Amino acid sequence: MTMHTQADMQQWRGRVDALEGEAGKRWHQVVSPELAAPSGKGIALVGFACDAGVARNHGRIGASKGPAATRAALGNMPVHACRSIVDAGDIAPRQQGDHDGLEEAQQELAARIDDILSCGRLPVALGGGHEIAFGSFSGLARHLAARPGVPRIGVINLDAHFDLRMAEQASSGTPFRQIAEDCASRGWAFNYCCLGISRFGNTEALFECARKLGVRWRLDEEMSLLHLGETLHSVQDFLAGVDHVYFTTCLDVLPAATAPGVSAPAARGVSLEVIESIVDAVAGSGKLRVADIAELNPAHDIDQRTARVAARLVARIADAYCAARTEDAQA
């Protein structure tokens, strides 16, 4: 059982600069609860209010409150390139007895993402634990499977962890193994690029699994500002080999001082300057189809640092995506 709730527009609050006119608008003033809202091809937010996968993975629960915290931080964001924003509500699992409802919530998220794509918008899912990834990818796969041909989908994950774990049940540590298995069952290539991997956060078994699956990765220690050129080159090389991108960011890729409100804070992490450069490259590529932000845990946040970072990344994705589409339309 799952619960899909309509957008609570009372969550959207912020400053109003009436004397500045249209140029002074903020997100809370333009967001709409209607998926078919006019002014076309912008983004649609959908919350995944779930941390059942984190609980199964023995992490710190609390990420189910992440979507609300992200919206609260997004409300005051100034409107720039992205001027058409929809809030498509939240999906949450409903526990029945010993069953936590995770798999049903992932299926519901997939269906919602398929709907958003069919409306011509970019789905941006707000987590929630990183179990969000299997639902997000499944929505894109469902959408593309209805078209002729075999899609070349690339998965780009900003994360300290591979999340390829073998386990008796799905969790926040298994989504990319599940995606690999799903691709194999469809006869699709599994194109996975994971950036920000911690050598001290992944067992040798996980590295070996990544090698067998042909995963591309960069370690956190290879992603300082000094390595930015090499990192962006690897991103562009990966993008060149795919037609559709699912882009996911686990906030634990960032240093703990930048993102303390996560299930597993990073001892090192990758700086926000580098992460934002990757965001710009991916969201501006013309190949982005689905994005999400995972692992925001407000219960462990400090001064809303992590929520503010999550909101900044969402807004950056939205602006780079919409700017790229405007350029394509004018070309």
LUMMI-960580 format. One record per residue: residue in one letter; x, y, z of N, C-alpha, C in turn. Coordinates in steps of 0.02 Angstrom, whole numbers, plus 50000, padded with zeros to 5 digits. Layout:
N
aXYZXYZXYZ/...
//
This chain:
331
m500424994050000500005000050000500445006350000/t500235011249961500585017749962500075023249970/m500315029049985499885034849992500165040349948/h499775042649899499965048349858499545054349879/t499865059449904499505065349926499625071049876/q499105074849865499155080649821499615085949852/a499845090349811500305095549836499975099749890/d500335100849944500115105349997500425112249983/m500045116549953500315122949932500465127549991/q500235125650051500405129550111501155128850128/q501475123750100502195122850112502605128150075/w502305131150025502675135849982502595142950008/r503105145250042503095151950071503755155450057/g503745162050059504365165750048504245173150043/r504765176650031504755183850025504385186049961/v504045191749965503715194649906504005201649895/d504315202649837504585209149819504145212149764/a503555214449785503045216649737503295222349692/l503705226749717503925232549678504405230549622/e504665224449623505135222249572504795218749514/g504135217849518503765214949462503955207749447/e503885205849383504015198949362504735196849377/a505205201449371505905199749381506065198449454/g505595200049498505705199049569505365192849597/k505105188649553504725182749575505185177449606/r504895173749652505235168149684504825161749673/w505125156049688504805149749672504105149149701/h504005151449763503355150549794502805154449758/q502995159349717502515163349680502335160449612/v502725155749587502585153049520502405145649521/v502545142149576502405134949578501655133649574/s501475128349538500775126649528500665119349547/p500065117649571499915110649587499655106749527/e499585110049469499285106849410499825104549362/l499855097949350500365095149306500305097849235/a499695099249214499595101849146499575109449145/a499895112549195499885119849199500185122949136/p499925128649114500195131949054500905134349065/s501185136949012501865139549007502375133949006/g502135128048993502495122648961503065119348995/k503595118348960504055113048972504565114649026/g504325115149087504775116249143504885109849181/i504855110349247504985104549290504375102849331/a504365096749357503845094649404504185091049462/l504055093449522504335090449582503865085049608/v504145079549631503745074449664504135071949724/g503825072149782504155070049843504105062549854/f504655059649876504675052549895504805052349970/a504255052550008504305053350081504405046450113/c504995043750103505125036750122505835035950147/d505915032450202506585030350223506575023050245/a506095019250218506055012150234506695008550211/g506965010750154507585007750129508175009250174/v508185015150203508715016950251508665012650313/a508045011650337507945007350395508175000250381/r508004997650321508224990850302508984990450298/n509294996150282510034996350274510384998250339/h509994998550393510264999950460510575006950464/g510275011750428510505018650431510095022850479/r510255029250482509885033850526509255036050490/i508675034250517508055035950484507885043350496/g507435045950455507235052950459507175056150391/a507415052750339507405055550271506705056150242/s506205052850273505525053550250505275060750256/k505605064650298505425071750306505805076150257/g506225073150215506645076950169506265081050118/p505735078450086505375082450036505105088950064/a504805088750123504525094850153505075099850168/a505645097450193506205102050209506495105150146/t506515101350092506775104050029506305109350002/r505655108050003505175113049980505215119450021/a505295118750087505345124650129505945128950109/a506495125750090507085129450069507025132049998/l506625128649957506535130849887506065136849880/g505615137649927505105142849920505385149749906/n505935151449938506215158149931506725158749875/m506825153349836507295153649781507055158549727/p507495162849702507295167449649507185163649583/v506705165949544506555162949479507045165749428/h507385161249393507845163349340507635159949274/a508015155149250507865152149185507245147649187/c507125144449243506545140049249505955143949278/r505445144949236504875149049256504225145049259/s504265138549245503675134249248503815128449294/i503525128649353503675123849406503025120949433/v502995114349435502405110849461502605106849522/d502175106649572502255102249629501745096649621/a501985090549607501555084849595501405080749657/g501535083649716501355080249778501875075249802/d501665071149850502115066449883501865059249876/i502345054749875502205047549879502535044949942/a502145041249982502405038550044502175031350052/p502595027050080502375020150092501885019950151/r501455015050148500985014050204501125007150233/q501335007050296501525000850327500914996750346/q500934990350332500414985650353500734979750388/g500654979350452500974974050490501724974550486/d502044969250464502774969150458503014971750391/h502544973250346502734975550279502774983150278/d503354985850257503454993150260503214996750196/g503014993050145502734996350085503234999250037/l503884997650045504395000850004504294999349929/e504224993049912504174991249841503574994549808/e503014994849842502424998149814502545005649804/a502905008649851503055015849845503505017049785/q503985012749774504425013349715504025012749650/q503555008049649503135007249589502695013349577/e502435016149631502015022149625502435028049600/l503045028649625503495033949602503635033149527/a503755026949506503885025549435503305027849392/a502695026249414502105028149376502035035749373/r502185039049428502125046449429502635049649383/i503245047049383503765049749340503585048649267/d503305042849251503075041549183502555046749162/d502085048249207501575053349193501885060149179/i502365062049221502685068549213503055069049147/l503415063749130503765063649065503285064249007/s502705061049013502205061248960501915068248952/c501965072349004501735079249001502275083948974/g502855081348959503395085348930503815089148980/r503765087249044504155090649096504725086249121/l505195089449154505745085849186505515083849256/p505475077349272505325075349341505945076349385/v505845079649441506365080349491506085077649557/a506325071849577506065068549636506465070649697/l506115071749752506415074049814506375068449866/g506965065949887506975060649938507025063450007/g506905058950054506885051750047507575048650041/g507585042150061508195038250056508385036649984/h508985033949974509205032749906508865026649873/e508415023449910507975018649877507535022049825/i507515028749827507165032649776507425030949706/a508065028949701508385028049636508055022749593/f507855017149624507535011949584506855014149558/g506495018049597505855020749573505955025749518/s506445030149525506575035249474506775032049408/f507255027349411507475024049350506905020149319/s506515016749360505965012749334505455016949297/g505345023149320504895027549285505145029449217/l505795030949212506095032549147506085026349102/a506245020549129506245014349089505545012949063/r505045013849105504355012749084504165017449026/h504385023649031504225028548979504575026848913/l505205025048917505585023748856505425016948825/a505225012148867505065005448841504455005548794/a504045010648801503455011248758503635013848688/r504255015948679504485018448614504855012848576/p504895013448510505265008348472506015008848485/g506365003248478507085003148485507315002048556/v507965001048563508274999948629508585006448652/p508345009248707508615015748730509305015048760/r509725020148748510385020448779510325025148839/i510205022248898510115026148959510765026148998/g510965032049021511535032649065511315034749134/v511585031549185511445033349255512055036749283/i511975042949305512525046649337512325047749410/n512745045249455512605045449526513175049149561/l513015054649595513495058149638513415055149707/d513915051449730513795047349790514465044949818/a514495044349883515085041349915515065033649911/h514485030849892514385023649893514125021149826/f514335015049807514095012049745513345010249749/d513115008349808512425005949817512275000149770/l512744995449767512684989349727512644983149772/r512444984149834512494978949884512064972849868/m512314967049883511924960849881511564960349948/a510914959049946510524958550008509904954349996/e509614951850050509024947650044508414951750024/q508424958250038507874962550018508144969349997/a507754972849956507964979349932508044984249989/s508504989049980508614994150031508915000249997/s509125005150037509465010950009510165009249984/g510405003250000511065001149978511054996749916/t510464995349888510414990649832510164993449765/p509964999849759509585001849700509945001049634/f510605001949632510945001649568511084994349547/r511124989849595511134982849578510454980849549/q509904983449578509244982049552509164984849481/i509434990649469509404993649402509804989349353/a510394986949375510794982649331510404976349313/e510064973449362509684967349349509084968749304/d508774974549313508204976449271508444977349199/c509004980749190509274981749122509434975049089/a509724970449128509894963849100509264960149078/s508734960749118508114957249100507794960049038/r507924966449023507644969648964508094969048903/g508714966748914509194966648860509504973348845/w509494977848895509784984448888510474984648919/a510894989048894511554990148925511474993648992/f511894991949039511914995249104512495000149103/n512325006549095512825011849091512795015949156/y513275014749200513255017749267513915021249281/c513865027549299514435031649316514325034349387/c514765032649433514695034749503515285039249522/l515145045249543515655050249556515655052249629/g516245051649661516315053449731516405047649777/i516565041849749516625035649788517165036249842/s516995034049902517475033749957517775026649961/r518445026249959518775019749966518625016750034/f518465021050082518365018750151517625018050168/g517195018650117516475017750127516195012050086/n516635008450050516415002950007516894997050016/t516614991150025517034985150033517354983249967/e517854978949971518174976449910517674972449868/a517184969249900516664965649863516264970449819/l516134976449843515764981349804516184983949746/f516824985049757517264987049702517294981549649/e517334975349671517354969849623516704969249584/c516144970349618515494970349584515474975949532/a515724981749550515734987449502516164985749442/r516724982549453517154980649396516794975849350/k516454970849378516114965849338515544968949298/l515224973949325514664977149291514884982749243/g515534983949240515784989149195515634996249218/v515574997249283515415003849311516015008549302/r515875014649284516395019849285516345023549351/w516915025049382516885028949443517495033149452/r517425038149495517985042149519517955042449594/l518525041749626518565042149699518505049449721/d518275050349782518225057149810518905060649810/e519445056749822520115059749824520375061649755/e520015059649702520185061549633519725067049607/m519355070249654518855075149632518915081849668/s519525083849682519635090549709519575095549652/l519615101949668519605107149616520195106349568/l520745103649593521325102549550521195097349496/h520705092949509520535087649462519915089349421/l519665095449427519005097049396519005095749321/g519535097749286519565096649214519505089349196/e519865085049233519835077849220519135075149235/t518845077549290518185075149309517665076949256/l517675083249233517185085349183517305081749117/h517925080349101518065076549040517765069549044/s517815066449102517525059649110516765059949105/v516475065349131515745066149127515535066949054/q515885071149017515715072348947515815065948906/d516325062148921516455055948886515885050948898/f515645050648959515075046248975514445048648940/l514315055148941513725057848909513715056448834/a514295056448803514345055348731514105048348711/g514095043648757513915036848741513205034948757/v512795039848778512095038448796511645043748765/d510995042248763510505046948736510045049748789/h509965046148845509505048148898509875047448964/v509805052349008510165052249072509685052449131/y509785047949177509495048349244510045050649290/f509935056349323510445059649363510225059849436/t510605056649480510415056249550510985058649595/t510805062349646511305064949693511135062649763/c511585058749793511535057049864511925062449902/l511585065849946511895071549980512495069550023/d512585063050036513165061050076513805061150034/v513765063249970514365064249931514735070549952/l514385075049986514665081350008515015080650076/p515485085150091515795084850158515285085650213/a515415082550270514935082750325514785089850349/a515275094350343515155101350363514655104750317/t514645102650253514175105550205513495102150209/a513495095550219512875091750221512875087150282/p512755089850342512745085650402512105081550408/g511565083750375510915080650383510795074950334/v511195069650340511135063750298511195057450341/s511045051650311511085045550349511805043850368/a512275045050321512975043250332513425049050313/p513555053750359513965059650343514665057650319/a514925061450270515565059850240516145062550281/a516655058450290517265060650324517655065450279/r517615064350213517975068650166517475072050119/g517205068350073516705071050027517005075049970/v516565077449927516745081449868516445088449877/s516845093549864516615100449877516025102349834/l515625106949859515035109349823515235112549757/e515815115849754516035119049691516095113849635/v516375108049652516455102749602515785099649585/i515375098249635514715095349624514295099749578/e514315106349590513905110849549514155111049476/s514795110449466515065110249398514805104049361/i514765098449396514495092349365513755093249351/v513395096149398512675097449389512565101549325/d512955106849317512875111049258512995107149194/a513505102849194513675099049134513125094049117/v512855090649167512345085549154511675088749137/a511465093549177510805096649166510785100749103/g511355103249081511385107249019511545103248957/s511585096548964511805092348909511275091248855/g510635092548871510095090948826509875083648829/k510205079748873510045072648878509715070848944/l509645075648989509355074249055508615072849048/r508385067249078507675065349075507355064949144/v507735062849194507475062249263508045064049310/a507875067649364508375069249416508055068149484/d508475066849533508235066649602508795068449651/i508585070149711509035071749766508855067149824/a509345063649852509205058549903509565059849968/e509285056950021509595056350087509585062550131/l509175067550114509105073250160508735070950222/n509055071550279508775069450343508745075450389/p508175078950391508125085150431508245084050505/a508115077950530508205076750602508925077650623/h509395076950576510105077550592510435083550558/d510025087950530510285093850497510485099150549/i510915103750528511125109250572510995115850535/d510575120050564510415126550533510165125850461/q509815120350447509555119050380510095119150326/r510715117650345511255117650295511125112850238/t510945106750255510855101550204510235103050161/a509705105450193509105107150156509235112850107/r509635117650128509805123250084510225120950025/v510685116350038511095113549984510645109649935/a510195105549963509745101649920509335106349876/a509075111749905508675116449866509095119949813/r509695121749831510145125049782510285120449723/l510395113949737510525109249683509905108249639/v509315107849670508695107149631508615113249585/a508705119249613508625125349574509155125749518/r509745123449532510275123549482510125118649425/i509885112749443509675107949392509125111049348/a508625113949381508055116849345508275122349297/d508705126849320508925132349278509355130049219/a509825125449232510255123049178509845119149127/y509375115149150508945111249105508515115849061/c508185120749093507745125249055508135129749008/a508725132049029509135136248986509355132248924/a509535125948933509745121748877509165120648829/r508565119748854507985118648810507815125048772/t507905130848804507775137148770508275138148713/e508905136548726509415137148674509275132448616/d509045126248631508885121448578508305124048535/a507815127048569507225129548533507405135448487/q507895139348508508085145248470508585143548414/a508895137648419509405135748369509095134348300/
//
